[in-house]
């Protein structure tokens, strides 16, 4: 059974709507550099899951667990490519 329960295609619009504004303000550009920077904080799939949960709490977006799973799946597919099997 795969570790990720979310759907990446459902996570992209959630990510774009709820995450990118903050990330643009932090790193500039299109905000994607936050995932690609050499000194990024996220180094494991569990770390990614925790970071998405932390951001949800800090930004008070009110996203539910299913939506967070979708965002994690999108970020992993797009930027991280952690093994999830």
Helices and strands as residue ranges (DSSP letters): H 8-18, H 20-27, H 33-36, H 45-59, H 65-75, I 76-80
